[in-house]
């Protein structure tokens, strides 16, 4: 039976099974952006409704409010796709009846309905793209915090937000690790100031004030791969989009 949809996946090493050298898990290669109520309303208007966009969006937002309030009150909510159920994780030891935020967590389970599970089984196929390079480490986007631009333009002495996967600089203060701007001659220019935010999915740092007019390649050198595992040797993660200072001609 042919499938209507195809999920493309990369295979990356499973770090939880260190004794097994050839153990991989699937990582979905997401195509497109996350749909929000504004996008859903547009789809409904274009596809099958004479209602105005503003009316549909208002209804969707009001529904979200009703669902959130119901779950906050301790009720479960189910639509045609998802069953939402309130839950508290953690255990109580002994007869102490007090809720301890350090031991217990208030959360919500989102469970596909039977109809949704049936659709997944019958309509979705999987295409394996192969092994993902560098165990999934990637720089996804660089944002100039001064201008808000993500087109590769950066401001010397201004902050940039680097987002991606496994980009945290670790371990701390190890020589040779960090964020670097590589010019067209191959010279690596390090940061002038300490990194403000250093997380696996986001780094916030200041562009060196010394960066001259021109094109640069952003590199992150780190041994980070998970919260409990460090690589034996540093790896270099390269941003695919060139960064530039100033307005450049097509030949620059």
N, C-alpha and C positions, 0 to 999 in steps of 0.2 A: 504494500500500500504506500503510495507516494505521500510525502508530507507537504503541508501547505507552507510551513515555516522552517527555517534552518538556523540553528545557533552555531556560530563559529567559535571554536575554543582553542586556546593554546594550552600546552602541557607544561607545567612548571614543577620543579622538584618539591617533594613533600618533606619539609624540614622536621616534621614530627617523628619521622621514622629514620633516625640517623644511621642505624645499622643496615638499612636496605639502600643500596646505592642506585637502584634503577626504579625508584618509586616516584610516580608523578601524580599530580592532581590537575583537574581541568580548571581553567580560568576563562570565563566567557569574554570574547572580544566584543565589547559593547559598540554597537553602531547607532549613531544618532544621539539626541539629547534626552534627558529625563522629561517626560510629559508632565505638565502642571495643569491646574484647572483652566488657565487661559488657553493652553493648547487643546485641551479636551473640548472646551466650548467651541473653538474654531472648527474642530473636526465635526462636531454635531451640526453646526450651522451649514457647513459645506456639504455634508452627507445626507442628512435626512430630517431637517427641521426647518419650519418657517419662523420659529421663535427668534427674537433678536439675540445677538451675541451677549449683550449686557444682561439680558434676562437669564440666559442659561448660566452665565458665569456667577450671577448672584445666587441662583439656586444651588449650584455646586458648592459655593462657599458656605451657604447656610447649612447644607447637608454636612459639611465637614465640622461645623460648629456643633450640630446635634450629635454626631457620632462621638466627637471628643468629649462632650459633656456627659454622654451616657457611659463611656468607658471610665471617665474620672469618677463617676458615681458608683462604679463597681459592676456595671452591666456588661454583658457580651453583646457584640453587634455583628450581624451577618448580612452581607449582600450577595449578589450572584457570583462573586469571585473570591471574597476573603471573609474569614471568620476572625474577628478580633476578640481576644479574651484576656482580661486582666489577670496578672499573676505576681506573686512575690517570691523571689528566690532566696535561698539561704535556709538555715535550720535553726531551731530554738533548742538550746541545750538546757536541760533541767526544767524547773517550773517558773523561770523568769519570764513574765509575759510581755516585757517591754520590747518594742521595735528598736533595733540598733542599725542605723544607716551604714555602719562599717561592716556589718554581717549580712544585712538584708537589703534587697533592692526591689523597688516597685517597677514593674515592667509590663509589657503587653506582648502577647503572642499573636502573630499574624499567620493564619493557617489557610491554605487554599481550600475552597469548597470541593465537594465531590465532582461537580460539573467542570470546575477549573482543572482538577487533576486529570479528568478524563480527556479534556482538550489537550493538555500537555502530552499525555501518552499517545494520542492519536494524530496530532497535527504538527508536532515539533520533531524535526530530525536534527542530528548533530554532525557537524563537519570538523574534524580535527585538523588544525592548521600546522601542527608540528610542535617541537619543543620551543619554549620561549627563551630567548637569549637572556643571559645574566640573571636567571632566576626571577624575572619579573621586575628588576630594577629599571626605572624609567623616569625621565623628566617629562612631565606632561604639558606644563604651561608655565610661562614666566610673565608676571604682571608688574608693570611699572606702577608703583603705589602713588607716585606724584600725579601722573596723567591718567591712570587707569587703563592704559593701552596694553594689549597683548599681541601686538603685531611685530614684536622684536625690538622696538625702540626702547632705549633705556636712558636714564638721566644720571650722569656722574654725581656722586655724593647724595643720590636719592635712594630710597629703599625699593627693593623688589621682593615679590613673593614668588617662590619657586614651589610648585606643587607636582606631585608624582607618586611613585611607589618606591619604598626602600631607599630614600635619599638622605636619611639622617647621617650626619657626620659622627662616626664613632670608631674607636674610642676617643674620648676627649683628649685634646692636647698632644695627639700623636703627630710627629713630624711627617710632612708630606700629604696629610689629609686636609680637606677643606673645599671651598668653592673658588674656582679660578676662571678668569677671563683670558682666553688665548687669542692673541692678535694674529694677523696674517703672516707674521714671521715665525710663529710658533712659540713666542714668549708667553709664559704663564704669569698672569698678574693676580696676586692674591688679594683678599679683602683687607681694607684698612682698619675695620672695626670688628669686634666680636659679633658673632651671629646672635640676633635677637631671639629667634625662635628656631629650634632644631628638633624636628619631629620626623618620623618615617614618611609622612605624606606631605609635609610642608616645611620649608625653610624660609625665614624672613631675614634678610641681610641688607647691608648698604653697599651700593656700587662704589668701587674705588673712585675717589675724586680725580685721580691721575689719568683716567681713561680718556685718550684723545679721540678726535673725530675718526671714525672708521668702523670696521666690522670685526666682531669677536665671536668666538665659540665658547659657550658656557660649559664648563666641566665640573662635575662633583667627584671627588676622590674620597672613598670611604671603605671601611671594612664591615659596615653594618649589613646585616641580612635579616635578623629578627631580634626580638627583645632578649633572647637568651643565647643567641648564636652569633659569633663574629667570624668573618672570613679569615683564613690564614694570611692572605695577601690582599692588598687594596685593589679595588676595582674602580675604573673610571666610567662614569655615566655621562654621556654627551647629549646635550639638547640639540635636536635635529634642526630647529629654526635658528639661523644666525641672528645674533644680537647686534644692534648698531647704535652708534652715538652720532647724532646729527642727521640731516637729510641728505641721503646719498643718491648719486646718479645711477642709472641702470648698470653701468660698467664698473661701479665701485665694489 
